[in-house]
Amino acid sequence: MYKILTLNKISKFGIARFDEKYTVGEDIADPDAVMVRSASMHEMELPASLAAIARAGAGVNNIPVELCSQKGIAVFNTPGANANAVKELVICSLLLASRKIADSLDWCKTLKGKGDEVGKLVEKGKSSFEGPEIAGKTLGIIGLGAIGVLVAEAAFALGMKIIAFDPYLSETAAANLKVPVTMAGLDELYAQADYISLHAPLNDKTRGMINAETFTKMKDGVRILNFARGELVASADMVAALENGKASAYVTDFPTDEQIGVKGVVAIPHLGASTPESEDNCAVMAADELIAYLERGEIKNSVNLPDTKLPDTFKKRFCIIHADDKAVQESVASFFTCLLVTSMVTGAKKGWAYTVVDADGDICLADLEAIEGVAKVRALG
């Protein structure tokens, strides 16, 4: 039996993926795995039983990933499961940034009680909310992951020109783009884009990447869309750019107190992935990742361990998470010299390695786990 602890309400479609071998709930002691959406795990004591955490979503800022690696806990996310939901809101936001729709809706509410004068007041006041069309304009996309690619395709279908920056985009992925996309450096993108949509991860290099300095490289009246991470934008610099006219609009899914009420800010309460379809997709993907890992040792979409595809059948399987170190790897391999090994797979990611050995026979797991640099050992079968 496997025990799955849920830290948030998880879609019933995800829960349904677990069969009778699993106990799933919010009050589970010594869980084998955790499913989480937005709950913070940074203050949570991670039990020795814990083998995996699956985030029903893309970001893992609420999970102490490095600590998990040290404890031999695989951390999974669900990239792409919410991509369509976010894409749709980004396309909506292109129009919100252009046509002053949010301001016009607020203004219309002030006409309540004007009776027969409403029609005349509408015709008189509508010019205050005039804004440009997006067709023929240039959209700069920073990050061509699952969401960025969908945004590029949808924006192109609406008549926009697409320029993009993604230093990690492979030649194969670039060749598979379904629409014309001009790949460029950041400075070139800033100089050409009428709209900039952010789809980059948050790290030391990207934190505050939209700031006073980068605004000097952009077109006057640029419109910024942020559905990635709030911290990608230096908030005070964004407000200043709106106030001095350098930027015309900032549509954000991550509003701050400083931004709310500023002219040109369209503040959305983190609705990017808030659709029933997205929640269902994320939960199903997260559940499938946990099942594959717990039952077979396979890894897909882990943020701290390498993707690992394994033989479908095995008698005994040993899964070892250890430091990415040659000496440690040799020590691990030496444990299996007295067994008939039918398969051995090793991969590494971010300083940690994952070795899976299929063998006939048994070993002392405690002795293997006692090797310096070995974080966790699991035996399957």
C-alpha contacts under 8 A as a table, 3 or more apart, distances in Angstrom:
res1	aa1	res2	aa2	distance
1	M	21	K	4.82
1	M	22	Y	5.59
1	M	23	T	7.31
2	Y	21	K	6.13
2	Y	22	Y	4.72
2	Y	23	T	6.25
2	Y	31	P	7.63
2	Y	32	D	6.13
3	K	22	Y	5.74
3	K	23	T	4.86
3	K	24	V	6.06
3	K	28	I	7.00
3	K	30	D	7.64
3	K	31	P	4.87
3	K	32	D	5.28
3	K	33	A	6.68
4	I	22	Y	7.07
4	I	23	T	6.09
4	I	24	V	4.70
4	I	25	G	6.58
4	I	28	I	7.08
4	I	31	P	5.54
4	I	32	D	6.06
4	I	33	A	4.99
4	I	34	V	5.58
4	I	35	M	7.10
5	L	24	V	6.04
5	L	25	G	5.44
5	L	26	E	5.62
5	L	27	D	6.84
5	L	28	I	5.44
5	L	29	A	7.96
5	L	31	P	5.88
5	L	32	D	7.96
5	L	33	A	6.32
5	L	34	V	4.72
5	L	35	M	6.25
6	T	9	K	7.12
6	T	10	I	7.13
6	T	24	V	7.13
6	T	25	G	5.66
6	T	26	E	4.97
6	T	34	V	5.79
6	T	35	M	4.84
6	T	36	V	6.03
7	L	26	E	6.21
7	L	34	V	7.27
7	L	35	M	6.37
7	L	36	V	5.13
7	L	37	R	7.38
7	L	39	A	6.38
8	N	26	E	7.84
8	N	35	M	7.67
8	N	36	V	5.70
8	N	37	R	5.96
8	N	38	S	7.19
8	N	39	A	6.60
10	I	14	G	6.81
10	I	15	I	7.01
10	I	35	M	7.80
10	I	36	V	7.80
10	I	37	R	7.75
10	I	279	E	7.90
10	I	283	A	6.39
11	S	14	G	5.39
11	S	15	I	6.59
11	S	279	E	6.39
11	S	280	D	5.48
11	S	283	A	5.90
12	K	15	I	4.99
12	K	16	A	5.99
12	K	280	D	7.69
13	F	16	A	5.13
13	F	17	R	6.86
13	F	280	D	5.99
13	F	283	A	6.97
13	F	284	V	6.21
14	G	17	R	5.51
14	G	18	F	7.80
14	G	280	D	6.58
14	G	281	N	7.92
14	G	282	C	7.87
14	G	283	A	4.39
14	G	284	V	4.07
14	G	285	M	7.52
14	G	286	A	7.46
14	G	287	A	5.79
15	I	18	F	5.90
15	I	24	V	7.50
15	I	283	A	7.56
15	I	284	V	7.65
15	I	287	A	7.19
16	A	19	D	7.30
17	R	284	V	6.87
17	R	287	A	6.41
17	R	288	D	7.05
18	F	21	K	7.40
18	F	22	Y	5.96
18	F	287	A	7.29
18	F	291	I	7.59
19	D	22	Y	5.92
20	E	23	T	7.60
24	V	28	I	7.51
25	G	28	I	6.07
28	I	31	P	6.12
30	D	47	P	6.21
30	D	48	A	7.59
30	D	49	S	5.52
30	D	50	L	7.07
31	P	34	V	6.98
31	P	47	P	7.61
31	P	49	S	6.05
31	P	50	L	5.73
32	D	49	S	5.55
32	D	50	L	4.59
32	D	51	A	5.44
32	D	52	A	6.82
33	A	50	L	5.51
33	A	51	A	5.76
33	A	52	A	4.71
33	A	53	I	5.50
33	A	54	A	7.69
33	A	290	L	7.34
34	V	50	L	7.74
34	V	52	A	6.50
34	V	53	I	4.68
34	V	54	A	6.21
35	M	53	I	6.01
35	M	54	A	4.99
35	M	55	R	6.02
35	M	56	A	7.04
35	M	286	A	7.39
35	M	287	A	7.84
36	V	39	A	6.42
36	V	53	I	7.54
36	V	54	A	6.37
36	V	55	R	5.00
36	V	56	A	6.10
37	R	55	R	5.57
37	R	56	A	5.11
37	R	57	G	6.52
38	S	62	N	6.76
39	A	62	N	6.68
40	S	43	E	7.35
40	S	44	M	7.95
40	S	62	N	4.57
40	S	63	I	6.49
41	M	44	M	4.98
41	M	62	N	5.87
41	M	63	I	5.23
41	M	64	P	6.75
42	H	62	N	6.61
42	H	63	I	5.98
42	H	64	P	5.49
46	L	50	L	6.82
47	P	50	L	5.56
50	L	53	I	7.96
50	L	73	I	6.64
51	A	72	G	6.98
51	A	73	I	4.81
51	A	74	A	6.35
51	A	294	L	7.80
52	A	73	I	5.05
52	A	74	A	4.59
52	A	75	V	5.79
52	A	76	F	7.58
52	A	290	L	7.03
53	I	73	I	7.18
53	I	74	A	6.29
53	I	75	V	4.85
53	I	76	F	6.09
53	I	290	L	7.79
54	A	75	V	5.91
54	A	76	F	4.53
54	A	77	N	5.71
54	A	286	A	5.48
54	A	287	A	7.57
54	A	289	E	7.49
54	A	290	L	6.82
55	R	58	A	7.19
55	R	59	G	7.78
55	R	60	V	6.84
55	R	75	V	7.69
55	R	76	F	6.02
55	R	77	N	4.75
55	R	78	T	6.81
55	R	286	A	6.58
56	A	77	N	6.23
56	A	78	T	5.93
56	A	279	E	7.55
56	A	282	C	4.77
56	A	283	A	5.34
56	A	285	M	7.61
56	A	286	A	5.62
57	G	60	V	7.96
57	G	77	N	5.87
57	G	78	T	5.12
57	G	79	P	6.80
57	G	81	A	7.28
57	G	82	N	7.09
57	G	282	C	5.81
58	A	77	N	5.36
58	A	78	T	5.25
58	A	79	P	4.95
58	A	80	G	7.55
58	A	82	N	7.98
59	G	62	N	7.92
59	G	77	N	7.17
60	V	63	I	5.42
60	V	65	V	7.69
60	V	77	N	7.18
61	N	64	P	7.52
64	P	67	L	5.51
64	P	68	C	6.23
65	V	68	C	4.98
65	V	69	S	6.28
65	V	75	V	6.90
65	V	304	N	7.05
66	E	69	S	5.05
66	E	70	Q	6.37
66	E	304	N	7.90
67	L	70	Q	5.10
67	L	71	K	6.33
68	C	71	K	5.07
68	C	72	G	6.07
68	C	73	I	4.84
68	C	74	A	6.97
68	C	75	V	7.33
69	S	72	G	5.00
69	S	73	I	5.62
69	S	74	A	6.91
69	S	304	N	6.63
69	S	352	W	7.28
69	S	375	A	7.70
70	Q	73	I	7.63
70	Q	375	A	6.07
71	K	375	A	5.45
71	K	376	K	6.79
72	G	321	I	5.63
72	G	322	H	7.46
72	G	375	A	4.67
72	G	376	K	4.76
73	I	376	K	7.75
74	A	302	S	6.62
74	A	303	V	7.97
74	A	304	N	6.61
74	A	305	L	6.58
75	V	302	S	5.39
75	V	303	V	5.88
75	V	304	N	6.19
75	V	305	L	7.72
76	F	286	A	7.29
76	F	289	E	7.26
76	F	300	K	7.66
76	F	301	N	5.60
76	F	302	S	4.13
76	F	303	V	5.89
76	F	304	N	7.99
77	N	286	A	6.77
77	N	301	N	5.99
77	N	302	S	6.37
77	N	303	V	7.01
78	T	81	A	5.82
78	T	282	C	5.84
78	T	285	M	6.15
78	T	286	A	6.17
78	T	301	N	6.76
79	P	82	N	7.40
79	P	83	A	7.73
79	P	146	A	7.25
79	P	301	N	7.41
80	G	83	A	4.77
80	G	84	N	7.87
80	G	146	A	5.30
80	G	147	I	6.94
81	A	84	N	7.73
81	A	278	S	6.29
81	A	281	N	5.35
81	A	282	C	5.18
81	A	285	M	7.37
82	N	85	A	5.45
82	N	86	V	6.45
82	N	273	A	5.62
82	N	278	S	4.72
82	N	279	E	7.43
82	N	281	N	7.05
82	N	282	C	6.71
83	A	86	V	5.32
83	A	87	K	6.03
83	A	146	A	6.08
83	A	147	I	4.79
83	A	150	L	7.51
83	A	273	A	7.79
83	A	278	S	7.98
84	N	87	K	4.96
84	N	88	E	6.17
84	N	147	I	7.06
84	N	150	L	7.21
84	N	278	S	7.86
85	A	88	E	5.38
85	A	89	L	6.61
85	A	272	G	6.32
85	A	273	A	5.39
85	A	274	S	7.44
85	A	275	T	6.63
85	A	277	E	7.96
85	A	278	S	6.32
86	V	89	L	5.22
86	V	90	V	6.19
86	V	147	I	6.89
86	V	227	F	7.39
86	V	272	G	4.59
86	V	273	A	5.60
87	K	90	V	5.05
87	K	91	I	6.29
87	K	147	I	6.01
87	K	148	G	7.78
87	K	150	L	6.23
87	K	151	V	5.39
88	E	91	I	5.24
88	E	92	C	6.26
89	L	92	C	4.90
89	L	93	S	6.03
89	L	272	G	6.21
90	V	93	S	4.88
90	V	94	L	6.34
90	V	151	V	7.19
90	V	197	S	7.97
90	V	225	L	7.43
90	V	227	F	7.27
91	I	94	L	5.20
91	I	95	L	6.97
91	I	151	V	7.14
91	I	154	A	7.45
91	I	155	A	7.05
92	C	95	L	5.49
92	C	96	L	6.35
93	S	96	L	4.60
93	S	97	A	5.85
93	S	225	L	7.25
93	S	251	V	6.54
94	L	97	A	5.23
94	L	98	S	6.38
94	L	134	I	7.40
94	L	195	Y	7.88
94	L	225	L	7.66
95	L	98	S	5.05
95	L	99	R	5.81
95	L	101	I	7.74
95	L	133	E	7.90
95	L	134	I	7.36
96	L	99	R	5.72
96	L	100	K	5.88
96	L	101	I	5.51
96	L	102	A	6.68
96	L	251	V	7.71
96	L	266	V	7.55
97	A	100	K	6.37
97	A	223	R	6.59
97	A	248	S	7.89
97	A	249	A	5.54
97	A	250	Y	6.98
97	A	251	V	6.49
97	A	266	V	7.49
98	S	131	G	5.17
98	S	132	P	5.63
98	S	133	E	6.84
98	S	134	I	7.38
98	S	249	A	7.79
99	R	129	F	6.65
99	R	130	E	6.07
99	R	131	G	4.25
99	R	132	P	6.42
99	R	133	E	7.62
100	K	103	D	5.51
100	K	104	S	6.23
100	K	129	F	5.45
100	K	130	E	7.00
100	K	131	G	6.49
101	I	104	S	5.08
101	I	105	L	6.17
101	I	129	F	7.41
102	A	105	L	5.24
102	A	106	D	6.43
102	A	266	V	7.18
103	D	106	D	5.17
103	D	107	W	6.19
103	D	129	F	7.47
104	S	107	W	4.96
104	S	108	C	6.13
104	S	126	K	7.84
104	S	129	F	6.24
105	L	108	C	5.14
105	L	109	K	6.61
106	D	109	K	5.39
106	D	110	T	7.07
107	W	110	T	5.34
107	W	111	L	7.22
108	C	111	L	5.42
108	C	112	K	7.53
108	C	122	V	7.82
109	K	112	K	5.74
111	L	114	K	5.62
111	L	118	V	6.28
111	L	121	L	7.90
112	K	115	G	7.59
112	K	118	V	7.97
114	K	117	E	5.51
114	K	118	V	5.65
115	G	118	V	5.98
116	D	119	G	6.83
117	E	120	K	5.41
117	E	121	L	6.10
118	V	121	L	5.10
118	V	122	V	6.06
119	G	122	V	5.18
119	G	123	E	6.43
120	K	123	E	5.26
120	K	124	K	6.17
121	L	124	K	5.01
121	L	125	G	5.92
122	V	125	G	5.23
122	V	126	K	5.76
123	E	126	K	5.63
123	E	127	S	7.94
124	K	127	S	7.16
125	G	128	S	5.92
125	G	129	F	7.94
126	K	129	F	5.66
126	K	130	E	7.12
127	S	130	E	5.37
134	I	137	K	5.45
134	I	158	L	7.71
134	I	159	G	7.43
134	I	160	M	6.55
135	A	158	L	6.14
135	A	159	G	4.47
135	A	160	M	5.09
136	G	159	G	5.68
136	G	160	M	5.03
136	G	161	K	6.48
137	K	159	G	7.82
137	K	160	M	5.27
137	K	161	K	6.12
137	K	193	A	7.89
137	K	194	D	6.24
137	K	195	Y	7.88
138	T	160	M	5.76
138	T	161	K	4.61
138	T	162	I	5.83
138	T	163	I	7.09
138	T	192	Q	7.00
138	T	193	A	5.03
138	T	194	D	5.28
138	T	195	Y	6.47
139	L	155	A	7.79
139	L	160	M	6.58
139	L	161	K	6.08
139	L	162	I	5.10
139	L	163	I	6.22
139	L	193	A	5.44
139	L	194	D	6.08
139	L	195	Y	4.81
139	L	196	I	5.83
139	L	197	S	7.32
140	G	162	I	6.12
140	G	163	I	4.86
140	G	164	A	5.41
140	G	165	F	7.83
140	G	189	L	5.95
140	G	190	Y	7.50
140	G	192	Q	7.79
140	G	193	A	5.11
140	G	194	D	7.47
140	G	195	Y	5.98
140	G	196	I	4.56
140	G	197	S	6.19
141	I	144	L	7.14
141	I	148	G	6.64
141	I	152	A	7.49
141	I	162	I	7.39
141	I	163	I	6.35
141	I	164	A	4.63
141	I	165	F	6.43
141	I	196	I	5.88
141	I	197	S	4.98
141	I	198	L	6.19
141	I	199	H	7.12
142	I	148	G	7.60
142	I	164	A	5.77
142	I	165	F	4.98
142	I	166	D	6.31
142	I	196	I	7.45
142	I	197	S	6.33
142	I	198	L	5.11
142	I	199	H	5.57
142	I	200	A	6.13
143	G	148	G	5.86
143	G	164	A	7.20
143	G	165	F	6.05
143	G	166	D	4.96
143	G	198	L	6.83
143	G	199	H	4.77
143	G	200	A	4.89
144	L	147	I	7.05
144	L	148	G	4.34
144	L	149	V	5.21
144	L	164	A	7.34
144	L	165	F	7.44
144	L	166	D	6.00
144	L	169	L	7.05
144	L	199	H	7.16
145	G	148	G	5.16
145	G	149	V	6.01
145	G	199	H	7.43
146	A	149	V	5.61
146	A	150	L	6.58
147	I	150	L	5.24
147	I	151	V	6.18
147	I	199	H	7.14
148	G	151	V	5.07
148	G	152	A	6.16
148	G	199	H	6.01
149	V	152	A	5.07
149	V	153	E	6.32
149	V	177	L	7.44
150	L	153	E	5.15
150	L	154	A	6.18
151	V	154	A	5.20
151	V	155	A	5.91
152	A	155	A	5.27
152	A	156	F	6.00
152	A	162	I	6.48
152	A	179	V	7.45
152	A	181	V	7.71
153	E	156	F	5.26
153	E	157	A	6.30
153	E	178	K	6.97
153	E	179	V	5.97
154	A	157	A	5.09
154	A	158	L	6.52
155	A	158	L	5.05
155	A	159	G	6.63
155	A	160	M	5.56
155	A	161	K	7.86
155	A	162	I	7.76
156	F	159	G	5.13
156	F	160	M	4.81
156	F	161	K	6.22
156	F	162	I	6.81
156	F	179	V	6.98
157	A	160	M	7.28
161	K	181	V	7.75
162	I	180	P	7.10
162	I	181	V	5.16
162	I	182	T	6.33
163	I	181	V	5.59
163	I	182	T	4.60
163	I	183	M	5.87
163	I	184	A	6.77
163	I	189	L	6.43
163	I	193	A	7.45
164	A	181	V	6.71
164	A	182	T	6.14
164	A	183	M	4.98
164	A	184	A	6.00
164	A	189	L	6.80
165	F	183	M	5.85
165	F	184	A	5.53
165	F	185	G	5.91
165	F	186	L	6.17
165	F	189	L	7.22
166	D	169	L	5.56
166	D	183	M	7.80
169	L	173	A	6.32
169	L	174	A	6.51
170	S	173	A	5.17
170	S	174	A	6.17
171	E	174	A	5.06
171	E	175	A	6.07
172	T	175	A	5.09
172	T	176	N	6.28
173	A	176	N	5.09
173	A	177	L	6.67
174	A	177	L	5.51
177	L	180	P	7.39
177	L	181	V	7.67
184	A	188	E	6.06
184	A	189	L	6.17
185	G	188	E	5.38
185	G	189	L	6.23
186	L	189	L	5.00
186	L	190	Y	6.07
187	D	190	Y	5.10
187	D	191	A	6.21
187	D	217	K	6.66
188	E	191	A	5.12
188	E	192	Q	6.29
189	L	192	Q	5.33
189	L	193	A	5.82
190	Y	193	A	5.71
190	Y	196	I	7.88
190	Y	214	T	7.65
190	Y	217	K	5.80
190	Y	218	M	4.69
190	Y	219	K	7.22
191	A	217	K	5.74
191	A	218	M	4.87
191	A	219	K	5.95
192	Q	218	M	7.44
192	Q	219	K	7.07
193	A	196	I	6.28
193	A	218	M	7.46
193	A	219	K	7.10
193	A	222	V	7.38
194	D	219	K	6.79
194	D	221	G	7.63
194	D	222	V	5.22
194	D	223	R	6.45
195	Y	222	V	5.81
195	Y	223	R	4.73
195	Y	224	I	5.89
195	Y	225	L	7.51
196	I	222	V	7.56
196	I	223	R	6.31
196	I	224	I	4.94
196	I	225	L	6.05
197	S	224	I	6.11
197	S	225	L	4.63
197	S	226	N	6.06
197	S	227	F	7.69
198	L	224	I	7.88
198	L	225	L	6.24
198	L	226	N	5.13
198	L	227	F	6.41
198	L	228	A	5.99
199	H	226	N	7.48
199	H	227	F	6.71
199	H	228	A	5.02
200	A	206	T	7.47
200	A	228	A	6.25
200	A	229	R	7.91
201	P	206	T	7.23
201	P	228	A	6.97
201	P	229	R	7.33
202	L	205	K	7.87
202	L	206	T	5.70
202	L	207	R	5.93
202	L	229	R	6.48
202	L	231	E	7.26
202	L	232	L	6.57
203	N	206	T	5.37
203	N	207	R	5.83
204	D	207	R	5.55
205	K	209	M	7.56
206	T	209	M	5.11
206	T	232	L	5.95
207	R	231	E	5.68
207	R	232	L	4.66
207	R	233	V	7.15
208	G	211	N	6.09
208	G	231	E	5.95
208	G	232	L	4.57
208	G	233	V	4.68
208	G	234	A	4.66
209	M	214	T	7.39
209	M	232	L	5.58
209	M	233	V	6.08
209	M	234	A	7.25
210	I	213	E	8.00
210	I	214	T	5.94
210	I	215	F	7.03
210	I	232	L	6.41
210	I	233	V	4.70
210	I	234	A	6.00
210	I	238	M	7.65
211	N	214	T	5.39
211	N	215	F	6.12
211	N	233	V	6.46
211	N	234	A	5.24
211	N	237	D	5.42
211	N	238	M	6.77
212	A	215	F	5.22
212	A	216	T	6.78
212	A	237	D	5.32
212	A	238	M	7.66
212	A	241	A	7.68
213	E	216	T	5.52
213	E	217	K	7.37
214	T	217	K	5.32
214	T	218	M	6.85
215	F	218	M	5.17
215	F	241	A	7.49
215	F	246	K	7.37
218	M	222	V	6.81
219	K	222	V	5.56
219	K	246	K	7.59
220	D	245	G	7.26
220	D	246	K	4.84
220	D	247	A	6.36
221	G	245	G	6.38
221	G	246	K	5.20
221	G	247	A	4.42
221	G	248	S	4.63
221	G	249	A	7.82
222	V	246	K	6.79
222	V	247	A	4.73
222	V	248	S	5.79
222	V	249	A	7.23
223	R	247	A	5.85
223	R	248	S	5.52
223	R	249	A	4.79
223	R	250	Y	5.97
224	I	247	A	7.67
224	I	249	A	6.27
224	I	250	Y	4.83
224	I	251	V	6.35
225	L	250	Y	5.89
225	L	251	V	4.83
225	L	252	T	6.01
226	N	229	R	6.88
226	N	230	G	6.98
226	N	250	Y	7.73
226	N	251	V	6.26
226	N	252	T	4.82
226	N	253	D	6.42
226	N	254	F	7.79
227	F	230	G	7.81
227	F	252	T	6.26
227	F	253	D	5.47
227	F	254	F	7.65
227	F	272	G	6.76
228	A	232	L	7.84
229	R	232	L	5.75
229	R	254	F	7.11
230	G	233	V	6.11
230	G	252	T	7.47
230	G	253	D	7.51
230	G	254	F	5.13
230	G	255	P	7.51
231	E	234	A	6.70
231	E	235	S	7.93
233	V	238	M	7.00
234	A	237	D	5.46
234	A	238	M	6.17
235	S	238	M	5.06
235	S	239	V	6.29
235	S	258	E	7.36
235	S	259	Q	7.22
236	A	239	V	5.19
236	A	240	A	6.20
236	A	258	E	7.53
237	D	240	A	4.99
237	D	241	A	6.12
238	M	241	A	5.12
238	M	242	L	6.36
238	M	247	A	7.92
238	M	250	Y	7.81
239	V	242	L	5.19
239	V	243	E	6.19
239	V	258	E	7.93
239	V	259	Q	6.60
239	V	262	V	7.18
240	A	243	E	5.03
240	A	244	N	6.12
241	A	244	N	5.31
241	A	245	G	5.98
241	A	246	K	4.92
241	A	247	A	5.26
242	L	245	G	5.19
242	L	246	K	6.12
242	L	247	A	4.84
242	L	248	S	5.98
242	L	249	A	6.80
242	L	250	Y	7.94
242	L	263	K	7.21
242	L	264	G	6.40
243	E	246	K	7.80
243	E	263	K	7.55
244	N	247	A	7.77
245	G	248	S	6.24
247	A	250	Y	7.60
248	S	264	G	6.07
249	A	264	G	4.45
249	A	265	V	5.79
249	A	266	V	7.41
250	Y	264	G	6.13
250	Y	265	V	4.83
250	Y	266	V	6.14
251	V	265	V	5.91
251	V	266	V	4.63
251	V	267	A	6.10
251	V	268	I	7.46
252	T	255	P	6.09
252	T	265	V	7.63
252	T	266	V	6.42
252	T	267	A	5.39
252	T	268	I	5.99
253	D	267	A	6.37
253	D	268	I	4.73
253	D	269	P	5.74
253	D	270	H	4.49
253	D	271	L	6.63
253	D	272	G	6.81
254	F	267	A	7.24
254	F	268	I	6.88
254	F	269	P	6.55
254	F	270	H	5.78
255	P	259	Q	6.36
255	P	260	I	6.59
255	P	267	A	5.38
255	P	268	I	6.75
255	P	269	P	6.87
256	T	259	Q	5.30
256	T	260	I	6.32
257	D	260	I	5.44
259	Q	262	V	5.61
259	Q	265	V	6.70
259	Q	267	A	7.88
260	I	265	V	6.97
260	I	267	A	6.62
261	G	265	V	7.08
262	V	265	V	5.64
268	I	271	L	6.65
270	H	273	A	7.82
270	H	274	S	7.76
271	L	274	S	4.85
271	L	275	T	7.99
273	A	278	S	5.96
273	A	279	E	7.39
274	S	278	S	6.84
274	S	279	E	7.14
275	T	278	S	5.23
275	T	279	E	6.34
276	P	279	E	5.19
276	P	280	D	6.10
277	E	280	D	5.17
277	E	281	N	6.11
278	S	281	N	5.09
278	S	282	C	6.08
279	E	282	C	5.24
279	E	283	A	6.12
280	D	283	A	5.24
280	D	284	V	6.16
281	N	284	V	5.29
281	N	285	M	6.17
282	C	285	M	5.23
282	C	286	A	6.03
283	A	286	A	5.12
283	A	287	A	6.08
284	V	287	A	5.20
284	V	288	D	6.18
285	M	288	D	5.17
285	M	289	E	6.21
286	A	289	E	5.17
286	A	290	L	6.38
287	A	290	L	5.20
287	A	291	I	6.21
288	D	291	I	5.10
288	D	292	A	6.15
289	E	292	A	5.30
289	E	293	Y	6.24
289	E	299	I	7.12
289	E	300	K	6.47
289	E	301	N	7.68
290	L	293	Y	5.14
290	L	294	L	5.89
291	I	294	L	5.29
291	I	295	E	5.80
291	I	296	R	7.79
292	A	295	E	5.58
292	A	296	R	5.42
292	A	297	G	6.31
292	A	298	E	5.38
292	A	299	I	7.07
293	Y	296	R	5.50
293	Y	297	G	4.16
293	Y	298	E	4.70
293	Y	299	I	5.81
294	L	297	G	5.82
294	L	298	E	7.99
295	E	380	L	7.14
296	R	310	L	7.88
296	R	312	D	7.93
296	R	380	L	7.18
297	G	310	L	7.74
297	G	319	C	6.48
297	G	356	V	7.65
297	G	380	L	7.90
298	E	307	D	7.62
298	E	308	T	5.46
298	E	309	K	5.67
298	E	310	L	6.18
299	I	302	S	6.53
299	I	305	L	7.67
299	I	306	P	6.97
299	I	307	D	4.87
299	I	308	T	4.84
299	I	309	K	6.82
300	K	306	P	7.73
300	K	307	D	4.86
300	K	308	T	6.68
301	N	307	D	6.63
302	S	305	L	5.48
302	S	306	P	6.70
302	S	307	D	6.84
303	V	306	P	7.92
304	N	349	K	6.36
304	N	350	K	6.52
304	N	352	W	7.42
305	L	348	A	6.58
305	L	349	K	5.34
305	L	350	K	7.53
305	L	352	W	6.66
305	L	353	A	6.81
305	L	354	Y	6.75
306	P	347	G	5.80
306	P	348	A	5.59
306	P	349	K	5.38
306	P	353	A	7.52
306	P	354	Y	7.09
307	D	347	G	7.82
308	T	345	V	7.91
308	T	347	G	7.34
310	L	345	V	7.76
311	P	314	F	7.19
314	F	317	R	6.58
314	F	358	D	6.39
314	F	359	A	7.95
314	F	381	G	7.39
315	K	358	D	7.25
315	K	359	A	7.06
315	K	360	D	6.67
315	K	381	G	5.79
316	K	358	D	5.71
316	K	359	A	5.63
316	K	360	D	6.28
316	K	361	G	7.20
316	K	362	D	7.80
316	K	379	A	7.14
316	K	380	L	5.86
316	K	381	G	4.82
317	R	356	V	6.88
317	R	357	V	5.65
317	R	358	D	4.47
317	R	359	A	6.47
317	R	379	A	5.70
317	R	380	L	4.96
317	R	381	G	6.31
318	F	356	V	5.59
318	F	357	V	5.12
318	F	358	D	6.42
318	F	377	V	6.96
318	F	378	R	5.74
318	F	379	A	4.60
318	F	380	L	6.31
319	C	354	Y	7.24
319	C	355	T	6.00
319	C	356	V	4.57
319	C	357	V	6.65
319	C	377	V	5.63
319	C	378	R	5.06
319	C	379	A	6.36
319	C	380	L	7.89
320	I	354	Y	5.75
320	I	355	T	5.15
320	I	356	V	6.24
320	I	374	V	7.27
320	I	375	A	7.64
320	I	376	K	5.87
320	I	377	V	4.55
320	I	378	R	6.55
321	I	352	W	7.15
321	I	353	A	5.85
321	I	354	Y	4.71
321	I	355	T	6.53
321	I	374	V	6.14
321	I	375	A	5.55
321	I	376	K	5.34
321	I	377	V	6.55
322	H	328	V	7.38
322	H	329	Q	7.93
322	H	352	W	5.89
322	H	353	A	5.29
322	H	354	Y	6.41
322	H	355	T	7.91
322	H	373	G	5.49
322	H	374	V	4.12
322	H	375	A	5.26
322	H	376	K	7.14
323	A	328	V	6.91
323	A	351	G	6.26
323	A	352	W	4.62
323	A	353	A	5.66
323	A	373	G	5.13
323	A	374	V	6.40
323	A	375	A	7.67
324	D	328	V	7.53
324	D	329	Q	7.53
324	D	348	A	6.27
324	D	349	K	7.91
324	D	351	G	5.17
324	D	352	W	4.67
324	D	353	A	4.80
325	D	328	V	5.32
325	D	329	Q	6.18
326	K	329	Q	5.01
326	K	330	E	6.19
327	A	330	E	5.14
327	A	331	S	6.23
328	V	331	S	5.06
328	V	332	V	6.18
328	V	371	I	7.68
328	V	372	E	7.40
328	V	373	G	6.29
328	V	374	V	7.48
329	Q	332	V	5.12
329	Q	333	A	6.19
330	E	333	A	5.09
330	E	334	S	6.16
331	S	334	S	5.20
331	S	335	F	6.91
331	S	371	I	7.59
332	V	335	F	5.64
332	V	336	F	7.69
332	V	368	L	6.99
332	V	371	I	7.92
333	A	336	F	5.73
333	A	337	T	7.14
334	S	337	T	5.45
335	F	338	C	7.45
335	F	363	I	7.46
335	F	368	L	7.22
336	F	339	L	5.32
336	F	340	L	7.82
336	F	341	V	7.15
336	F	359	A	7.99
336	F	363	I	7.74
337	T	340	L	7.74
339	L	359	A	6.36
339	L	360	D	6.20
339	L	361	G	6.02
339	L	362	D	7.74
340	L	359	A	5.47
340	L	360	D	5.39
340	L	361	G	7.37
341	V	344	M	7.24
341	V	357	V	6.99
341	V	358	D	5.88
341	V	359	A	4.26
341	V	360	D	6.64
342	T	357	V	7.75
342	T	358	D	5.52
342	T	359	A	5.52
342	T	360	D	7.77
343	S	356	V	7.90
343	S	357	V	5.75
343	S	358	D	5.00
343	S	359	A	7.11
344	M	355	T	7.11
344	M	356	V	5.66
344	M	357	V	4.49
344	M	358	D	6.38
345	V	355	T	5.62
345	V	356	V	5.23
345	V	357	V	6.61
346	T	353	A	6.95
346	T	354	Y	5.60
346	T	355	T	4.31
346	T	356	V	6.46
347	G	353	A	5.58
347	G	354	Y	5.48
347	G	355	T	6.67
348	A	351	G	6.85
348	A	352	W	5.54
348	A	353	A	4.04
348	A	354	Y	6.19
349	K	352	W	5.42
349	K	353	A	6.30
359	A	362	D	7.90
364	C	367	D	5.49
364	C	368	L	6.54
365	L	368	L	5.08
365	L	369	E	6.05
365	L	377	V	6.62
365	L	378	R	7.79
365	L	379	A	7.91
366	A	369	E	5.08
366	A	370	A	6.05
367	D	370	A	5.02
367	D	371	I	6.96
368	L	371	I	5.71
368	L	374	V	7.62
368	L	377	V	7.39
369	E	372	E	7.99
369	E	374	V	5.59
369	E	375	A	6.74
369	E	376	K	6.07
369	E	377	V	5.97
370	A	374	V	6.99
371	I	374	V	5.61
374	V	377	V	7.76
